[in-house]
Amino acid sequence: MTARHRPLKIIVATGESGGHIFPALSFLEALREKEKDLDALLVLPASCLKDKINLEAYRVEYLPICSIKPKLNRKNIGALFKFFKGTLMSFLLLAGFRPDLVVGFGGINSVPLLVFAWLFRIRTMIHEQNVHPGRANRLLMRFADRVAISFDQTRDFIRIDPDKLIFTGNPVRRELKRVEKNEALSFLGLEPDKFTLLVMGGSQGSRSINQGLLAAVSSIPQKDRFQIIHLSGREDYLKVRESYRGLNISAKVFDFLKPVHYAYSASDLVLSRSGAITVTEIMQFALPAILIPYPYAYQHQLNNARILEKKGCACIINDADLDKEILAEKLKGFLDDRQALSSMRSGYRGMKIEDSGVRLANAAIALARY
């Protein structure tokens, strides 16, 4: 009789945003299919979007760690206390779970777990979603056994042993499948013969995009020619919805849309931030884009946006230039030039990276079983 194969034990740690959590969940989905005897623990910040994401199928632990800014005030003193508490909890989690591998998807939450794993000689891997790595992953690269990157251009921003690097792409949620356009429009209650614009500001929305878009569309004549799907975020939801009523524009406003593949499939053009997962999803659906990179965080989003701009798939407007004249002119131009949209779609040929979740799962299994 052969001995029973020991379960593969993996801890997956992510930051608080959807841009960290969604690829981690996609990775876990692929890992479950590859490794039937799997014991996985997902570690999230207590401040994550757990009310927006279905986590019932996962074993989850929450840590109180949050971002710390270099300012001496009550909020940051509290954040520092939470960091030390989360660090102690990370040590206890690692000692109790005893994983074969720890995989980090960025964010300060993953730092203590990866560092303790390195100290205990537990194998480690990190996945970087952005073109330009974030602070946490830049620190952790020196401790990781493998560094998985989503864009080949990331190699220009890091200096580590090339043998550590693997190119996997960004794992995309399985449910993000293209739907026939008329079916998607019908699902959202939209008309089939109008130009459809999708507006997004990331998983939590963007006030500057919300305000800039409303100002821009108010100045466009013939408002009956287009309709809008607007993912506003929770804080601006009521205000954005009421603003459209005042402007007499056909719009479907959501604070957050779980079946977002319907919005992607229904749209002719997307106006969006350029977080790594958003850019990957836009690539998945080959959508012409106007990208407004978040102006902070070491210009990560600007570098992401330039990937699509160089391929002719997107144009970039700086957040500081998000006034109604520039954006309104762009929107009017696309309304009158459908050929330009067709040309932008053609730029996506060859850009889509297939089976990123499977690639990442294979790399994790190989490293854990090595």
C-alpha positions in Angstrom: 0.0 0.0 0.0 1.4 3.4 -1.0 1.5 6.2 1.5 -1.2 8.9 1.2 0.1 12.1 -0.5 0.4 14.9 2.0 -1.9 17.9 1.4 -0.3 20.9 -0.1 -0.4 23.7 2.4 -0.3 27.3 1.1 -0.9 30.7 2.6 -2.0 33.4 0.2 -1.7 37.0 1.5 -3.0 40.1 -0.3 -3.5 43.8 0.1 -6.9 45.4 0.6 -8.0 46.4 -2.9 -9.8 44.4 -5.5 -6.6 44.8 -7.6 -4.8 42.6 -5.1 -7.7 40.3 -4.0 -9.2 39.3 -7.4 -5.9 37.8 -8.9 -5.3 36.0 -5.6 -8.8 34.4 -5.8 -8.2 33.5 -9.5 -4.9 31.9 -8.5 -6.7 29.9 -5.8 -9.3 28.7 -8.3 -6.6 27.4 -10.6 -4.7 25.9 -7.7 -7.8 23.9 -6.6 -8.2 22.4 -10.0 -4.5 21.4 -10.2 -4.1 20.2 -6.6 -7.2 18.3 -5.4 -5.7 17.7 -1.9 -5.1 21.4 -1.1 -5.1 23.2 2.3 -5.1 26.9 1.6 -5.4 29.8 3.9 -6.3 33.3 2.5 -5.0 36.2 4.6 -6.6 39.6 4.1 -6.5 43.0 5.8 -9.4 43.6 8.1 -10.2 46.7 6.0 -10.6 44.9 2.7 -13.8 44.9 0.5 -15.2 41.7 2.1 -18.8 42.9 1.8 -18.3 43.2 -2.0 -16.5 39.9 -2.6 -17.9 36.4 -2.0 -15.4 34.6 0.2 -17.6 31.8 1.5 -15.6 29.2 -0.4 -12.3 30.1 1.2 -10.7 29.7 4.6 -9.9 33.3 5.6 -8.0 35.1 8.3 -8.0 38.8 8.8 -5.1 40.9 10.0 -5.5 44.5 11.4 -2.6 45.8 9.3 -3.2 49.1 7.4 -1.0 51.6 5.6 1.3 53.8 7.6 2.2 57.3 6.4 5.4 59.2 7.5 3.4 61.7 9.7 3.3 61.9 13.5 -0.4 62.0 14.2 -3.0 60.0 16.1 -4.1 58.1 13.0 -0.6 56.9 12.1 0.2 56.1 15.7 -2.8 53.8 15.6 -1.8 52.4 12.3 1.7 51.6 13.7 0.1 49.8 16.7 -2.0 47.8 14.3 1.0 46.9 12.3 2.8 45.5 15.3 -0.3 43.6 16.3 -0.7 42.2 12.8 2.9 41.2 12.8 2.5 39.2 15.9 -0.7 37.6 14.5 1.3 36.8 11.3 3.9 34.9 13.3 1.2 32.9 15.1 -0.6 32.1 11.9 2.6 30.9 10.2 3.6 28.8 13.3 0.2 27.3 13.6 -0.5 26.6 9.9 3.0 25.4 8.9 2.6 26.0 5.2 4.8 24.5 2.4 4.6 27.9 0.6 3.6 31.5 1.2 2.4 33.5 -1.8 2.1 37.3 -1.6 0.1 39.5 -3.9 1.3 42.8 -2.7 0.2 45.2 0.0 1.7 45.9 3.4 -0.4 43.0 4.8 1.8 40.5 3.1 5.2 41.8 4.4 5.3 40.2 7.8 4.1 36.8 6.6 6.7 36.7 3.7 9.5 37.9 5.9 8.7 35.3 8.7 8.4 32.6 6.0 11.9 33.5 4.8 13.3 33.4 8.3 11.7 29.9 8.9 13.1 28.7 5.5 9.6 28.3 4.1 9.4 28.7 0.3 8.0 32.0 -0.9 6.6 33.5 -4.1 5.2 36.9 -4.9 3.1 38.1 -7.7 3.3 41.6 -9.0 0.3 42.9 -10.9 1.6 46.3 -12.0 4.2 47.2 -14.6 6.1 49.1 -11.9 6.3 47.0 -8.7 4.7 48.4 -5.5 6.6 49.2 -2.4 5.7 46.0 -0.6 6.8 43.8 -3.4 10.0 45.7 -4.1 11.0 45.0 -0.5 9.9 41.4 -0.6 11.7 40.5 -3.9 15.0 40.1 -2.0 13.3 37.4 0.3 11.2 35.6 -2.4 12.3 32.4 -4.1 10.2 33.3 -7.1 8.8 36.6 -8.5 5.9 36.3 -10.9 5.4 39.3 -13.2 2.3 40.3 -15.2 4.0 42.5 -17.9 7.3 41.7 -19.6 8.2 45.4 -19.2 8.5 44.9 -15.4 12.0 43.6 -16.0 13.1 47.2 -16.7 12.1 48.3 -13.2 13.7 45.6 -11.0 17.2 44.3 -10.3 17.1 40.8 -9.1 18.4 37.4 -10.1 16.8 36.7 -13.5 16.5 33.0 -12.5 13.9 34.1 -9.9 11.6 35.7 -12.4 8.7 34.0 -14.1 6.3 35.7 -16.5 2.7 34.6 -15.8 0.5 37.6 -16.7 -2.4 38.7 -14.4 -4.9 36.0 -13.4 -8.4 37.1 -14.6 -11.6 35.9 -12.8 -13.2 32.9 -14.5 -16.6 34.6 -14.7 -15.2 37.4 -16.9 -16.3 35.9 -20.1 -17.5 37.9 -23.1 -21.3 38.0 -23.6 -23.0 38.8 -26.9 -23.4 42.5 -27.0 -27.2 42.7 -27.3 -27.6 40.2 -24.5 -25.3 42.3 -22.3 -27.3 45.5 -23.2 -30.6 43.8 -22.4 -29.2 42.5 -19.1 -28.4 46.0 -18.1 -31.6 47.5 -19.4 -29.9 49.5 -22.1 -30.8 50.3 -25.7 -29.1 48.4 -28.6 -28.6 51.3 -31.0 -26.8 53.9 -28.8 -23.1 54.5 -28.2 -22.3 52.9 -24.8 -19.7 54.4 -22.5 -18.4 52.5 -19.4 -17.1 54.7 -16.6 -15.0 53.1 -13.8 -12.8 54.4 -11.0 -11.4 51.2 -9.6 -13.1 49.0 -6.9 -13.8 52.0 -4.7 -14.6 54.5 -7.4 -12.9 57.8 -8.2 -14.4 61.2 -7.3 -12.3 63.1 -9.8 -13.4 60.8 -12.6 -17.0 61.0 -11.5 -17.0 64.8 -11.4 -14.9 65.2 -14.6 -17.2 62.9 -16.6 -20.4 64.6 -15.4 -19.0 68.0 -16.3 -17.9 66.7 -19.8 -21.1 65.0 -20.8 -23.2 68.0 -19.7 -21.5 70.0 -22.5 -22.0 67.4 -25.3 -25.0 68.1 -27.6 -27.3 65.4 -28.8 -27.3 63.6 -25.5 -29.8 61.0 -26.9 -27.0 59.5 -29.0 -25.2 57.8 -26.1 -25.8 56.0 -22.8 -23.6 55.4 -19.8 -22.8 52.5 -17.4 -21.2 54.3 -14.4 -19.5 52.4 -11.6 -19.3 55.3 -9.1 -18.1 53.7 -5.9 -20.2 53.8 -2.7 -19.4 57.3 -1.5 -20.6 59.1 -4.7 -23.3 56.7 -5.7 -26.4 58.8 -4.8 -24.9 62.1 -6.0 -23.9 60.6 -9.4 -27.3 59.0 -9.9 -29.1 62.2 -9.2 -26.8 64.2 -11.4 -27.7 62.1 -14.4 -31.3 62.7 -13.8 -30.7 66.4 -13.8 -28.7 66.2 -17.0 -31.4 64.0 -18.7 -28.9 61.4 -19.8 -29.6 57.7 -20.1 -27.4 56.1 -17.5 -27.2 53.0 -15.3 -25.3 53.8 -12.1 -23.9 51.2 -9.7 -21.8 51.6 -6.6 -20.1 48.2 -7.5 -21.1 45.7 -10.2 -20.2 42.1 -9.5 -21.1 40.7 -13.0 -18.9 43.4 -14.6 -18.4 41.2 -17.6 -21.9 42.4 -18.8 -20.7 46.0 -18.6 -17.5 45.2 -20.5 -19.4 43.3 -23.2 -22.0 46.0 -23.7 -19.6 48.9 -24.1 -18.1 50.7 -27.1 -15.6 52.7 -25.0 -14.3 52.6 -21.4 -13.2 55.6 -19.3 -11.2 54.3 -16.4 -8.4 54.4 -13.9 -5.5 52.1 -15.0 -4.9 49.8 -12.1 -3.2 46.6 -13.2 -6.3 44.3 -13.0 -8.5 46.9 -14.7 -6.0 47.1 -17.6 -5.8 43.3 -17.8 -9.6 43.1 -17.9 -9.8 45.8 -20.6 -7.3 43.8 -22.6 -9.4 40.7 -22.1 -12.4 42.4 -23.7 -10.3 44.4 -26.3 -12.0 47.7 -25.3 -10.9 51.1 -26.7 -10.1 53.1 -23.6 -9.6 56.6 -22.2 -7.3 56.1 -19.2 -7.0 58.5 -16.3 -4.0 57.1 -14.2 -4.2 57.6 -10.4 -1.6 60.4 -10.0 0.0 59.0 -6.8 1.5 55.7 -5.7 4.8 56.1 -7.6 2.9 56.5 -11.0 2.1 52.8 -11.1 -1.0 53.4 -13.1 0.7 55.7 -15.6 3.1 52.9 -16.5 0.2 50.4 -16.8 -1.7 52.8 -19.1 1.3 53.3 -21.3 1.2 49.6 -22.2 -2.1 50.2 -24.0 -1.2 53.6 -25.3 1.9 52.3 -27.1 -0.3 49.7 -28.8 -2.8 52.3 -30.0 -5.5 50.8 -27.8 -5.9 53.8 -25.4 -5.4 57.5 -24.9 -4.2 59.0 -21.6 -5.6 62.1 -19.9 -3.8 63.2 -16.7 -5.9 63.5 -13.6 -4.9 67.2 -13.3 -6.2 67.8 -16.8 -9.6 66.2 -16.2 -11.6 69.3 -17.1 -14.7 69.3 -19.2 -13.0 70.7 -22.4 -10.3 68.0 -22.8 -12.5 65.1 -21.9 -15.6 66.4 -23.7 -13.6 66.8 -26.9 -12.3 63.2 -26.7 -15.8 61.8 -26.1 -17.3 63.8 -29.0 -14.4 62.7 -31.2 -15.2 59.0 -30.5 -18.9 59.6 -31.0 -18.3 60.9 -34.5 -15.5 58.4 -35.5 -16.4 54.8 -35.1 -13.4 53.9 -37.3 -11.1 55.1 -34.6 -12.6 52.7 -32.2 -12.2 49.8 -34.6 -8.5 50.7 -35.1 -8.0 50.8 -31.3 -9.6 47.3 -30.9 -7.3 45.9 -33.5 -4.3 47.0 -31.4 -5.1 44.3 -28.9 -4.2 41.5 -31.2 -1.6 39.2 -29.6 -1.7 41.1 -26.2 -4.0 38.7 -24.3 -2.1 36.3 -22.1 -4.0 33.0 -21.8 -4.3 30.9 -18.6 -2.4 33.2 -16.3 -3.9 31.6 -13.2 -2.8 28.2 -14.4 0.7 29.4 -15.1 0.9 30.8 -11.6 -0.6 27.7 -10.0 1.9 25.5 -11.9 4.8 27.6 -10.7 3.5 27.5 -7.1 3.1 23.8 -7.1 6.6 23.2 -8.6 8.1 25.5 -6.0 6.3 24.0 -3.0 7.0 20.4 -4.1 10.6 21.1 -5.0 
